[in-house]
Amino acid sequence: MKKLISLKYKPILIFVLIIAFFSVLKAIFHFNLPDQLSGGIRWLGLIAMMALGIHHHKVTVWIIISMFVGAEIGYDFPAVAQQLNIFSKIFIKLIKCVIAPLLFGTLIVGIAGHSNLKQVGRLGWKSLLYFEVVTTIALAVGLIAINISKAGTGITQINSSEAIPATIKQQGWKELVLHVFPDNFIKAISEGQVLQIVVFTLLFAIAMMFVSKETRKPFLTFAESLSSIMFKFTDIIMKMAPLAVGGAIAYTIANMGIDVMRNLISLLATLYVALIVFVLVVFVPLIIFLKIPIRRFINHVTEPISIAFGTASSEAALPLAMENMEKFGVSREVVSFVLPTGLSFNLDGTTLYLALASIFVAQAAGIELTIGQQIIMMLTLMLTSKGVAGVARASLVILAATASSFGLPEWPIAAILGIDALMDMGRTAVNTLGNCLATVVIGKWENELNIPKTKNEELV
Protein backbone atom coordinates (compact mmCIF):
# COMPACT_ATOMS: atom_id res chain seq x y z
CA MET A 1 0.00 0.00 0.00
CA LYS A 2 2.83 2.38 0.90
CA LYS A 3 4.48 1.67 -2.49
CA LEU A 4 1.22 2.37 -4.34
CA ILE A 5 0.79 5.70 -2.53
CA SER A 6 4.37 6.73 -3.16
CA LEU A 7 4.09 5.82 -6.86
CA LYS A 8 0.76 7.61 -7.15
CA TYR A 9 2.03 10.90 -5.77
CA LYS A 10 5.60 10.75 -7.02
CA PRO A 11 4.93 12.83 -10.21
CA ILE A 12 3.24 15.53 -8.11
CA LEU A 13 6.05 15.59 -5.57
CA ILE A 14 8.70 15.76 -8.29
CA PHE A 15 6.82 18.65 -9.92
CA VAL A 16 6.68 20.51 -6.60
CA LEU A 17 10.37 19.86 -6.04
CA ILE A 18 11.19 21.35 -9.43
CA ILE A 19 9.18 24.47 -8.57
CA ALA A 20 10.88 24.65 -5.18
CA PHE A 21 14.27 24.34 -6.83
CA PHE A 22 13.59 27.33 -9.07
CA SER A 23 12.29 29.21 -6.04
CA VAL A 24 15.59 28.58 -4.22
CA LEU A 25 17.43 29.82 -7.30
CA LYS A 26 15.28 32.94 -7.15
CA ALA A 27 16.36 33.54 -3.55
CA ILE A 28 20.03 33.04 -4.39
CA PHE A 29 20.23 34.74 -7.76
CA HIS A 30 17.45 37.33 -7.24
CA PHE A 31 14.95 36.24 -9.89
CA ASN A 32 11.76 38.36 -9.84
CA LEU A 33 8.97 36.45 -8.06
CA PRO A 34 6.63 37.78 -5.36
CA ASP A 35 8.10 36.99 -1.94
CA GLN A 36 4.90 35.49 -0.50
CA LEU A 37 4.42 33.25 -3.54
CA SER A 38 8.01 32.09 -3.62
CA GLY A 39 8.03 31.52 0.16
CA GLY A 40 4.88 29.42 -0.02
CA ILE A 41 6.26 27.37 -2.90
CA ARG A 42 9.51 26.81 -1.02
CA TRP A 43 7.76 25.50 2.09
CA LEU A 44 5.47 23.36 -0.05
CA GLY A 45 8.56 21.93 -1.72
CA LEU A 46 10.20 21.27 1.66
CA ILE A 47 7.10 19.43 2.90
CA ALA A 48 7.20 17.36 -0.28
CA MET A 49 10.88 16.59 0.27
CA MET A 50 10.20 15.44 3.84
CA ALA A 51 7.30 13.29 2.61
CA LEU A 52 9.67 11.62 0.18
CA GLY A 53 12.30 11.33 2.89
CA ILE A 54 9.95 9.27 5.08
CA HIS A 55 10.33 6.44 2.57
CA HIS A 56 14.13 6.57 2.88
CA HIS A 57 16.06 5.85 6.04
CA LYS A 58 19.51 6.77 4.75
CA VAL A 59 21.29 9.55 6.60
CA THR A 60 22.50 11.04 3.30
CA VAL A 61 18.93 11.62 2.11
CA TRP A 62 18.00 13.42 5.31
CA ILE A 63 21.20 15.46 5.24
CA ILE A 64 20.20 16.82 1.82
CA ILE A 65 16.66 17.51 3.06
CA SER A 66 17.89 19.22 6.23
CA MET A 67 20.20 21.39 4.16
CA PHE A 68 17.20 22.91 2.35
CA VAL A 69 15.10 23.10 5.54
CA GLY A 70 17.94 24.83 7.37
CA ALA A 71 18.42 27.28 4.50
CA GLU A 72 14.73 28.19 4.59
CA ILE A 73 14.69 28.62 8.38
CA GLY A 74 17.78 30.82 8.19
CA TYR A 75 16.15 32.91 5.45
CA ASP A 76 12.66 33.24 6.99
CA PHE A 77 13.38 33.05 10.75
CA PRO A 78 16.89 34.46 11.37
CA ALA A 79 16.26 34.98 15.11
CA VAL A 80 15.51 31.28 15.59
CA ALA A 81 18.33 30.25 13.27
CA GLN A 82 20.84 32.15 15.42
CA GLN A 83 20.38 29.52 18.15
CA LEU A 84 20.60 26.43 15.93
CA ASN A 85 24.37 26.38 15.58
CA ILE A 86 24.45 24.44 18.86
CA PHE A 87 23.81 21.29 16.82
CA SER A 88 26.76 21.82 14.49
CA LYS A 89 29.03 22.71 17.44
CA ILE A 90 28.14 19.48 19.24
CA PHE A 91 28.65 17.52 16.03
CA ILE A 92 32.11 19.00 15.36
CA LYS A 93 33.15 18.37 18.99
CA LEU A 94 32.12 14.72 18.75
CA ILE A 95 33.75 14.27 15.35
CA LYS A 96 37.01 15.72 16.74
CA CYS A 97 37.09 13.29 19.66
CA VAL A 98 37.06 10.34 17.25
CA ILE A 99 40.27 11.11 15.41
CA ALA A 100 42.95 9.89 17.85
CA PRO A 101 41.55 6.42 18.62
CA LEU A 102 40.42 5.95 15.01
CA LEU A 103 43.84 6.78 13.56
CA PHE A 104 45.60 4.71 16.22
CA GLY A 105 43.51 1.61 15.59
CA THR A 106 43.30 1.70 11.78
CA LEU A 107 46.97 2.48 11.18
CA ILE A 108 48.14 -0.29 13.51
CA VAL A 109 45.85 -2.83 11.84
CA GLY A 110 46.89 -1.66 8.38
CA ILE A 111 50.63 -1.85 9.06
CA ALA A 112 51.13 -4.46 11.77
CA GLY A 113 48.32 -6.76 10.68
CA HIS A 114 50.56 -8.70 8.29
CA SER A 115 52.39 -11.72 9.64
CA ASN A 116 55.57 -11.57 7.59
CA LEU A 117 57.32 -8.27 6.95
CA LYS A 118 59.73 -9.78 4.41
CA GLN A 119 56.91 -11.39 2.47
CA VAL A 120 54.94 -8.18 2.05
CA GLY A 121 57.90 -5.79 1.93
CA ARG A 122 58.23 -5.57 -1.84
CA LEU A 123 54.48 -5.33 -2.34
CA GLY A 124 54.32 -2.74 0.44
CA TRP A 125 56.90 -0.30 -0.89
CA LYS A 126 55.52 -0.50 -4.41
CA SER A 127 52.00 0.19 -3.16
CA LEU A 128 53.03 3.05 -0.89
CA LEU A 129 55.14 4.61 -3.65
CA TYR A 130 52.22 4.50 -6.05
CA PHE A 131 49.80 5.80 -3.40
CA GLU A 132 51.95 8.78 -2.47
CA VAL A 133 52.64 9.80 -6.07
CA VAL A 134 48.96 9.72 -7.04
CA THR A 135 47.68 11.43 -3.87
CA THR A 136 50.31 14.16 -4.29
CA ILE A 137 48.98 14.82 -7.79
CA ALA A 138 45.45 14.90 -6.34
CA LEU A 139 46.54 17.52 -3.78
CA ALA A 140 48.11 19.60 -6.53
CA VAL A 141 44.95 19.43 -8.68
CA GLY A 142 42.79 20.49 -5.72
CA LEU A 143 45.15 23.31 -4.78
CA ILE A 144 45.20 24.66 -8.33
CA ALA A 145 41.42 24.37 -8.70
CA ILE A 146 40.54 26.32 -5.53
CA ASN A 147 43.10 29.03 -6.29
CA ILE A 148 41.50 29.45 -9.73
CA SER A 149 37.85 29.43 -8.59
CA LYS A 150 38.43 31.32 -5.28
CA ALA A 151 35.11 29.89 -4.08
CA GLY A 152 35.61 31.10 -0.50
CA THR A 153 36.41 34.71 -1.35
CA GLY A 154 33.76 37.28 -0.49
CA ILE A 155 31.96 35.50 2.35
CA THR A 156 30.93 37.91 5.07
CA GLN A 157 32.40 36.96 8.41
CA ILE A 158 29.98 35.51 10.93
CA ASN A 159 29.50 37.52 14.10
CA SER A 160 31.17 35.10 16.45
CA SER A 161 33.10 35.12 19.68
CA GLU A 162 35.80 32.97 18.07
CA ALA A 163 39.14 34.67 17.63
CA ILE A 164 40.16 34.83 14.00
CA PRO A 165 43.89 35.22 13.46
CA ALA A 166 45.16 37.61 10.83
CA THR A 167 47.60 35.05 9.49
CA ILE A 168 48.97 31.61 10.19
CA LYS A 169 51.85 31.62 12.65
CA GLN A 170 55.17 31.70 10.86
CA GLN A 171 57.43 28.73 11.65
CA GLY A 172 60.94 27.93 10.57
CA TRP A 173 61.77 24.51 9.21
CA LYS A 174 63.32 23.41 12.52
CA GLU A 175 60.20 24.27 14.50
CA LEU A 176 58.04 22.55 11.89
CA VAL A 177 60.08 19.33 12.00
CA LEU A 178 60.27 19.30 15.80
CA HIS A 179 56.53 19.87 16.04
CA VAL A 180 55.90 16.64 14.11
CA PHE A 181 57.44 14.45 16.83
CA PRO A 182 55.55 14.03 20.13
CA ASP A 183 57.19 14.27 23.54
CA ASN A 184 54.05 12.89 25.19
CA PHE A 185 51.49 10.80 23.32
CA ILE A 186 48.67 11.51 25.78
CA LYS A 187 49.43 15.22 25.55
CA ALA A 188 49.31 15.01 21.73
CA ILE A 189 45.84 13.43 21.98
CA SER A 190 44.55 16.02 24.47
CA GLU A 191 45.83 18.91 22.33
CA GLY A 192 44.58 17.41 19.07
CA GLN A 193 48.07 17.30 17.50
CA VAL A 194 47.15 15.00 14.61
CA LEU A 195 50.62 14.88 13.03
CA GLN A 196 52.16 13.76 16.31
CA ILE A 197 49.50 11.08 16.73
CA VAL A 198 50.19 9.77 13.22
CA VAL A 199 53.97 9.70 13.69
CA PHE A 200 53.73 7.91 17.05
CA THR A 201 51.27 5.36 15.65
CA LEU A 202 53.40 4.67 12.57
CA LEU A 203 56.50 4.04 14.70
CA PHE A 204 54.48 1.94 17.14
CA ALA A 205 53.08 -0.22 14.31
CA ILE A 206 56.53 -0.72 12.76
CA ALA A 207 57.92 -1.74 16.17
CA MET A 208 55.12 -4.30 16.47
CA MET A 209 56.33 -5.92 13.24
CA PHE A 210 59.64 -6.85 14.88
CA VAL A 211 58.21 -8.76 17.83
CA SER A 212 56.88 -12.31 17.77
CA LYS A 213 53.37 -13.13 16.64
CA GLU A 214 52.40 -14.23 20.13
CA THR A 215 53.60 -10.95 21.63
CA ARG A 216 51.83 -8.65 19.21
CA LYS A 217 48.63 -10.68 18.76
CA PRO A 218 46.83 -9.36 21.90
CA PHE A 219 47.54 -5.74 21.03
CA LEU A 220 46.63 -6.30 17.37
CA THR A 221 43.34 -7.80 18.50
CA PHE A 222 42.82 -4.74 20.70
CA ALA A 223 43.56 -2.42 17.74
CA GLU A 224 41.12 -4.32 15.53
CA SER A 225 38.44 -4.07 18.22
CA LEU A 226 39.22 -0.39 18.76
CA SER A 227 38.92 0.31 15.02
CA SER A 228 35.59 -1.53 14.77
CA ILE A 229 34.21 0.25 17.83
CA MET A 230 35.33 3.66 16.59
CA PHE A 231 33.73 3.02 13.20
CA LYS A 232 30.45 2.29 15.01
CA PHE A 233 31.03 5.30 17.27
CA THR A 234 31.31 7.45 14.17
CA ASP A 235 28.15 5.86 12.73
CA ILE A 236 26.30 6.90 15.90
CA ILE A 237 27.67 10.45 15.63
CA MET A 238 26.59 10.60 11.98
CA LYS A 239 22.98 9.94 13.02
CA MET A 240 22.84 13.54 14.22
CA ALA A 241 24.41 14.83 11.00
CA PRO A 242 21.04 16.00 9.56
CA LEU A 243 20.46 18.15 12.67
CA ALA A 244 24.02 19.48 12.47
CA VAL A 245 23.66 20.28 8.77
CA GLY A 246 20.30 21.98 9.22
CA GLY A 247 21.56 24.01 12.17
CA ALA A 248 24.80 24.94 10.41
CA ILE A 249 23.07 26.12 7.23
CA ALA A 250 20.36 27.99 9.16
CA TYR A 251 22.94 29.78 11.33
CA THR A 252 25.19 30.49 8.36
CA ILE A 253 22.44 32.03 6.25
CA ALA A 254 21.04 34.00 9.22
CA ASN A 255 24.48 35.55 9.77
CA MET A 256 25.83 35.74 6.23
CA GLY A 257 22.70 35.98 4.13
CA ILE A 258 21.51 33.70 1.34
CA ASP A 259 24.37 34.84 -0.89
CA VAL A 260 26.70 32.42 0.93
CA MET A 261 24.99 29.61 -0.98
CA ARG A 262 26.62 30.89 -4.13
CA ASN A 263 30.01 30.34 -2.50
CA LEU A 264 29.04 26.83 -1.40
CA ILE A 265 27.65 25.94 -4.83
CA SER A 266 30.85 27.32 -6.33
CA LEU A 267 32.88 25.10 -3.96
CA LEU A 268 30.76 22.07 -4.90
CA ALA A 269 31.19 22.76 -8.63
CA THR A 270 34.94 23.30 -8.15
CA LEU A 271 35.26 19.93 -6.43
CA TYR A 272 33.40 17.95 -9.09
CA VAL A 273 35.22 19.67 -11.96
CA ALA A 274 38.55 18.99 -10.22
CA LEU A 275 37.63 15.33 -9.64
CA ILE A 276 36.71 14.91 -13.31
CA VAL A 277 39.94 16.60 -14.42
CA PHE A 278 41.94 14.36 -12.06
CA VAL A 279 40.35 11.20 -13.47
CA LEU A 280 40.91 12.36 -17.05
CA VAL A 281 44.53 13.50 -16.67
CA VAL A 282 45.76 10.78 -14.26
CA PHE A 283 43.62 7.62 -14.35
CA VAL A 284 42.71 7.49 -18.05
CA PRO A 285 46.30 7.99 -19.35
CA LEU A 286 47.52 5.38 -16.83
CA ILE A 287 44.95 2.86 -18.06
CA ILE A 288 45.92 3.51 -21.69
CA PHE A 289 49.66 3.40 -20.98
CA LEU A 290 49.43 0.05 -19.17
CA LYS A 291 47.04 -1.33 -21.83
CA ILE A 292 44.38 -2.21 -19.29
CA PRO A 293 41.10 -3.29 -21.00
CA ILE A 294 38.93 -0.22 -20.46
CA ARG A 295 35.54 -1.84 -20.99
CA ARG A 296 36.35 -4.78 -18.75
CA PHE A 297 37.71 -2.47 -16.07
CA ILE A 298 34.64 -0.21 -16.20
CA ASN A 299 32.34 -3.24 -15.98
CA HIS A 300 34.11 -4.45 -12.84
CA VAL A 301 34.35 -1.10 -11.03
CA THR A 302 30.91 0.36 -11.83
CA GLU A 303 29.06 -1.38 -9.01
CA PRO A 304 31.62 -0.73 -6.24
CA ILE A 305 31.80 2.91 -7.31
CA SER A 306 27.99 3.15 -7.23
CA ILE A 307 27.94 1.74 -3.70
CA ALA A 308 30.69 4.15 -2.62
CA PHE A 309 28.83 7.09 -4.18
CA GLY A 310 25.49 6.17 -2.60
CA THR A 311 26.78 5.36 0.89
CA ALA A 312 29.68 7.88 0.91
CA SER A 313 31.81 5.14 2.51
CA SER A 314 34.76 3.38 0.90
CA GLU A 315 34.45 0.63 3.48
CA ALA A 316 30.94 -0.21 2.29
CA ALA A 317 32.26 -0.80 -1.24
CA LEU A 318 35.38 -2.74 -0.14
CA PRO A 319 34.02 -6.33 -0.10
CA LEU A 320 32.53 -6.07 -3.60
CA ALA A 321 35.59 -4.22 -4.90
CA MET A 322 37.85 -7.05 -3.67
CA GLU A 323 35.61 -9.67 -5.27
CA ASN A 324 35.41 -7.82 -8.58
CA MET A 325 39.14 -7.15 -8.80
CA GLU A 326 39.79 -10.87 -8.38
CA LYS A 327 37.28 -11.54 -11.17
CA PHE A 328 39.04 -8.90 -13.26
CA GLY A 329 42.22 -10.95 -13.09
CA VAL A 330 44.31 -9.64 -10.16
CA SER A 331 45.68 -12.31 -7.82
CA ARG A 332 44.11 -12.72 -4.41
CA GLU A 333 47.41 -11.92 -2.65
CA VAL A 334 47.65 -8.53 -4.36
CA VAL A 335 43.97 -7.71 -3.89
CA SER A 336 43.97 -8.61 -0.19
CA PHE A 337 46.97 -6.36 0.45
CA VAL A 338 46.48 -3.37 -1.87
CA LEU A 339 42.77 -2.67 -1.44
CA PRO A 340 42.65 -2.64 2.39
CA THR A 341 45.94 -0.70 2.52
CA GLY A 342 44.62 1.72 -0.08
CA LEU A 343 41.60 2.30 2.14
CA SER A 344 43.96 4.09 4.51
CA PHE A 345 46.75 5.37 2.26
CA ASN A 346 45.25 5.96 -1.19
CA LEU A 347 42.58 8.62 -0.70
CA ASP A 348 42.70 10.40 -4.05
CA GLY A 349 39.26 12.00 -3.84
CA THR A 350 39.57 12.86 -0.16
CA THR A 351 43.00 14.47 -0.46
CA LEU A 352 41.81 16.53 -3.42
CA TYR A 353 38.77 17.64 -1.40
CA LEU A 354 40.88 18.50 1.66
CA ALA A 355 43.13 20.70 -0.47
CA LEU A 356 40.03 22.52 -1.73
CA ALA A 357 38.27 22.76 1.61
CA SER A 358 41.26 23.90 3.69
CA ILE A 359 42.06 26.77 1.31
CA PHE A 360 38.32 27.56 1.12
CA VAL A 361 38.34 27.98 4.94
CA ALA A 362 41.28 30.38 4.73
CA GLN A 363 39.64 32.33 1.86
CA ALA A 364 36.35 32.57 3.77
CA ALA A 365 38.19 33.90 6.84
CA GLY A 366 40.03 36.45 4.71
CA ILE A 367 43.43 34.90 5.51
CA GLU A 368 46.01 35.24 2.76
CA LEU A 369 48.21 32.16 2.48
CA THR A 370 51.48 32.22 0.62
CA ILE A 371 52.32 29.38 -1.78
CA GLY A 372 54.82 28.09 0.78
CA GLN A 373 52.19 28.01 3.53
CA GLN A 374 49.75 26.23 1.22
CA ILE A 375 52.37 23.61 0.34
CA ILE A 376 53.14 23.01 4.03
CA MET A 377 49.42 22.59 4.68
CA MET A 378 49.16 20.11 1.79
CA LEU A 379 52.08 18.06 3.12
CA THR A 380 50.34 17.99 6.51
CA LEU A 381 47.10 16.83 4.91
CA MET A 382 48.99 14.09 3.05
CA LEU A 383 49.90 12.56 6.41
CA THR A 384 46.82 13.32 8.47
CA SER A 385 44.33 12.06 5.88
CA LYS A 386 45.49 8.46 6.31
CA GLY A 387 43.33 5.87 7.99
CA VAL A 388 39.76 7.18 7.98
CA ALA A 389 38.44 6.50 4.48
CA GLY A 390 36.00 3.86 5.68
CA VAL A 391 33.91 6.35 7.66
CA ALA A 392 31.24 8.42 5.97
CA ARG A 393 32.21 12.12 5.95
CA ALA A 394 35.28 11.36 8.08
CA SER A 395 37.25 14.00 6.16
CA LEU A 396 35.45 16.53 8.39
CA VAL A 397 37.62 15.12 11.17
CA ILE A 398 40.80 15.87 9.25
CA LEU A 399 39.58 19.27 8.05
CA ALA A 400 38.68 20.37 11.59
CA ALA A 401 42.01 19.10 12.94
CA THR A 402 43.96 20.85 10.17
CA ALA A 403 42.13 24.12 10.72
CA SER A 404 42.92 23.94 14.42
CA SER A 405 46.60 23.06 13.82
CA PHE A 406 47.12 25.99 11.43
CA GLY A 407 45.14 28.56 13.41
CA LEU A 408 42.18 28.73 11.00
CA PRO A 409 38.67 29.46 12.35
CA GLU A 410 36.00 26.75 12.51
CA TRP A 411 32.95 28.70 11.34
CA PRO A 412 33.64 28.17 7.60
CA ILE A 413 33.68 24.42 8.30
CA ALA A 414 30.15 24.75 9.65
CA ALA A 415 29.16 26.33 6.33
CA ILE A 416 30.84 23.51 4.37
CA LEU A 417 28.96 20.98 6.50
CA GLY A 418 25.78 21.95 4.67
CA ILE A 419 26.99 20.55 1.34
CA ASP A 420 29.48 18.03 2.67
CA ALA A 421 27.16 15.10 1.97
CA LEU A 422 27.06 16.01 -1.71
CA MET A 423 30.84 16.44 -1.84
CA ASP A 424 31.47 13.25 0.09
CA MET A 425 29.66 11.11 -2.47
CA GLY A 426 31.91 12.34 -5.29
CA ARG A 427 35.21 12.13 -3.42
CA THR A 428 34.41 8.66 -2.02
CA ALA A 429 33.57 7.36 -5.50
CA VAL A 430 36.96 8.60 -6.74
CA ASN A 431 38.63 6.98 -3.70
CA THR A 432 37.13 3.63 -4.66
CA LEU A 433 37.98 4.04 -8.35
CA GLY A 434 41.56 4.96 -7.43
CA ASN A 435 41.96 1.92 -5.17
CA CYS A 436 40.59 -0.46 -7.80
CA LEU A 437 42.99 0.98 -10.37
CA ALA A 438 45.87 0.79 -7.86
CA THR A 439 45.17 -2.92 -7.41
CA VAL A 440 45.39 -3.49 -11.17
CA VAL A 441 48.55 -1.38 -11.50
CA ILE A 442 50.36 -3.16 -8.64
CA GLY A 443 49.14 -6.52 -9.96
CA LYS A 444 50.63 -5.75 -13.36
CA TRP A 445 53.84 -4.47 -11.73
CA GLU A 446 54.13 -7.75 -9.79
CA ASN A 447 53.23 -9.87 -12.85
CA GLU A 448 50.18 -11.13 -10.98
CA LEU A 449 47.57 -9.84 -13.41
CA ASN A 450 45.91 -12.48 -15.56
CA ILE A 451 43.17 -10.95 -17.72
CA PRO A 452 41.13 -13.45 -19.77
CA LYS A 453 41.01 -12.32 -23.40
CA THR A 454 37.55 -12.06 -24.93
CA LYS A 455 36.36 -10.86 -28.29
CA ASN A 456 33.96 -8.31 -26.87
CA GLU A 457 36.55 -6.42 -24.77
CA GLU A 458 39.07 -3.97 -26.07
CA LEU A 459 42.45 -3.13 -24.62
CA VAL A 460 42.06 0.59 -25.26
DAQUIMO-V574583 format. One record per pair of residues at least 12 apart in sequence whose ideal C-beta (glycine too) atoms are under 8 Angstrom apart, sorted by the first residue. I is the first residue (numbers start at 0). GAP is how many residues later the second one is. Records with the same first field share a line. If there is no record, write none. Layout:
I->GAP + GAP
//
This chain:
1->53
5->46 + 49
8->42
11->36
12->35 + 38 + 39
15->25 + 28 + 29 + 32
16->28 + 31 + 32 + 35
18->22 + 25 + 26
19->21 + 22 + 24 + 25 + 26 + 28 + 29 + 48
20->24
22->15 + 18 + 19 + 22
23->18 + 44 + 47
25->12
26->15 + 48 + 231
27->230 + 231 + 233 + 234 + 237
28->233
38->37
41->30
42->29
44->23
45->19 + 22 + 23 + 26
48->16 + 19 + 20
49->15 + 19
52->12
57->252 + 253
58->179 + 180 + 182 + 183 + 333
59->250 + 251 + 252 + 332 + 361 + 365
61->180
62->178 + 179 + 182 + 357 + 358
63->357 + 358
64->177
65->176 + 177 + 179 + 180 + 183
66->178 + 179 + 182 + 351 + 352 + 354
68->177
69->14 + 175 + 176 + 177 + 178 + 179 + 180 + 183 + 348
70->178 + 179 + 182 + 187 + 190 + 347
72->173 + 177
73->175 + 176 + 177 + 178 + 179 + 180 + 184
74->178 + 183
77->175 + 176
78->175
79->170
80->169 + 170 + 172 + 173
81->169 + 172 + 173
83->162 + 163 + 166 + 167
84->162 + 163 + 165 + 166 + 329
85->161
86->153 + 156 + 157 + 159 + 160 + 161
87->156 + 157 + 159 + 160 + 163 + 326 + 329
88->325
89->150 + 154
90->146 + 149 + 150 + 152 + 153 + 326
91->152 + 304 + 308 + 318 + 321 + 322 + 325
93->143 + 146
94->139 + 142 + 301 + 302 + 305
95->96 + 301 + 304 + 305
97->132 + 135 + 136 + 139 + 296 + 299
98->93 + 95 + 98 + 289 + 298 + 299 + 302
99->88 + 89 + 92 + 97
100->125 + 129
101->125 + 128 + 129 + 132 + 285 + 286 + 289 + 292 + 295
102->91 + 94 + 95 + 98 + 283 + 284 + 285
103->93 + 97 + 119 + 122
104->118 + 119 + 121 + 122 + 125
105->121 + 238 + 281 + 282 + 284
106->91 + 94 + 95 + 98 + 237 + 279 + 280
107->93 + 96 + 97 + 100 + 111 + 112 + 115
108->111 + 114 + 115 + 118
109->95 + 230 + 231 + 233 + 234 + 235 + 277
110->91 + 94 + 95 + 97 + 98
111->93 + 94 + 96 + 97 + 104 + 108 + 111
112->107 + 111
113->95 + 223
114->98
116->92 + 93
119->217
121->324
122->210 + 211 + 214 + 215 + 319 + 323
123->213 + 217
125->316 + 319 + 320
126->210 + 211 + 214 + 215 + 218 + 311 + 315
127->213 + 217
129->216 + 308 + 311 + 312
130->210 + 211 + 214 + 215 + 307
131->213 + 250
133->148 + 212 + 214 + 300 + 304
134->210 + 211 + 212 + 213 + 216 + 247 + 250
135->246
136->141 + 145
137->140 + 144 + 210 + 211 + 213 + 214 + 217
138->212 + 213 + 215 + 216 + 239 + 242 + 243
139->215 + 238
140->133 + 136 + 137 + 140 + 211 + 214
141->132 + 209 + 210 + 211 + 212 + 213 + 214
142->212 + 216 + 231 + 235
144->125 + 126 + 128 + 129 + 132 + 211
145->124 + 209 + 210 + 213 + 214 + 217
146->212
148->117 + 118 + 120 + 121
149->213
150->112 + 113 + 115 + 116 + 119 + 205 + 209 + 212
151->111 + 115 + 207 + 208 + 209 + 210 + 211 + 212 + 260
152->110 + 210 + 211
153->109
154->101 + 105 + 108 + 208 + 209 + 257 + 260
155->99 + 100 + 101 + 104
156->208 + 209 + 254
157->93 + 94 + 97 + 98 + 253
158->96
159->249 + 251
161->247 + 248 + 249
162->246
163->201 + 203 + 245
164->202 + 242 + 243 + 244
165->201
166->200 + 201
167->199 + 201 + 205 + 238 + 239 + 240
168->238
175->200
178->14 + 16 + 17
179->15 + 16 + 19
180->15 + 18
181->14 + 15 + 17 + 18
184->12 + 15
187->12
191->209 + 212 + 213
192->212
193->190 + 204 + 207 + 208 + 211
194->185 + 188 + 189 + 210
197->185 + 186 + 188 + 189
207->12
230->84 + 159 + 160
233->157 + 158 + 160
234->156 + 157
237->154 + 155
240->152 + 180
243->173
244->172 + 173 + 175 + 176
247->166 + 167 + 169 + 170
248->166 + 168 + 169
250->163
251->162 + 163 + 166
255->159
259->155
262->101 + 152
263->151 + 152 + 154 + 155
264->154
266->89 + 90 + 93 + 149 + 152 + 156
267->151 + 154 + 155
269->86
270->81 + 82 + 85 + 152 + 155 + 156
271->154
273->78 + 82
274->74 + 77 + 151 + 152 + 155
277->70 + 74 + 152
278->151 + 154
282->150 + 151 + 154
285->151 + 155
286->150
287->172
289->150 + 151 + 154
290->168 + 169
291->148 + 152 + 167
292->158 + 164 + 165 + 166
293->164 + 165 + 166
294->161 + 162 + 163
295->32 + 155 + 158 + 161
296->31 + 139 + 140 + 143
299->24 + 25 + 27 + 28 + 136
300->20 + 23 + 131 + 132 + 135 + 136
302->17 + 21
303->13 + 16 + 17 + 20 + 128 + 132
304->12 + 124 + 127 + 128 + 131
306->13 + 125
307->120 + 121 + 123 + 124
308->116 + 117 + 119 + 120
309->115
310->81 + 117
311->80 + 81 + 109 + 112 + 113 + 116
312->77 + 78 + 79 + 115
313->29 + 75 + 76 + 114 + 117 + 118 + 121
314->28 + 74 + 75 + 76
316->115
317->21 + 22 + 25 + 72
320->18 + 111 + 114 + 115
321->13 + 14 + 17
323->112
324->14 + 111 + 114 + 115
327->112 + 123
328->114 + 120 + 121 + 122 + 123
329->109 + 110 + 113 + 118 + 119
330->112 + 115 + 117 + 118 + 119
332->115
333->105 + 108 + 109 + 112 + 114
334->104 + 108
337->97 + 100 + 101 + 104 + 105
338->96 + 97 + 100
341->92 + 93 + 96 + 97
342->46 + 47 + 92
343->42 + 43 + 44 + 45
344->41
345->85 + 88 + 89 + 92
346->38 + 39 + 42 + 84 + 87
347->82 + 83 + 85 + 86
348->77 + 78 + 79 + 80 + 81 + 82 + 85
349->35 + 39 + 45 + 48 + 77 + 78 + 81
350->30 + 31 + 34
351->75 + 78
352->42 + 70 + 74
353->27 + 31 + 41 + 44 + 45 + 48
354->23 + 26
356->38 + 42 + 56 + 59
357->19 + 23 + 41 + 44 + 45 + 48 + 50
358->15 + 18
359->52 + 56
360->38 + 42 + 47 + 48 + 51 + 52 + 55
361->46
363->48 + 51
364->43 + 44 + 46 + 47
366->41
376->25 + 29
379->22 + 25 + 26
380->17 + 21
383->14 + 17 + 18
384->13
388->39 + 42
391->32 + 36
392->27 + 28 + 31
394->29 + 32
395->17 + 21 + 24
398->14 + 17
399->13
//
